[in-house]
Amino acid sequence: MISQELRLVITFHCTTDAIAMEKACKAIGAPGRLIPVPRAISASCGLSWCAELSSRTLLEEILHTQEIQPQGIYECMI
């Protein structure tokens, strides 16, 4: 069985926002990656940003700076 760990998952209203988040994070070397939205979470966009819980503050700052409105920010076992 694959081990799971608690991760931060940010969902978006549209794919454009998810791609904008990926671009902004890669530009500054922020942690995380795009993943399909976990089944436990319902979202209108099929993509989400996944990272370690410890990076929450940095990622929230990026969302604010880039004016990206997340649909939700969750802590999930992935």
Beta strands, then each sheet from edge to edge (+ up, - down):
strand 1: 6-12
strand 2: 33-36
strand 3: 47-51
strand 4: 70-77
sheet 1: 2+ 3- 1+ 4-
end
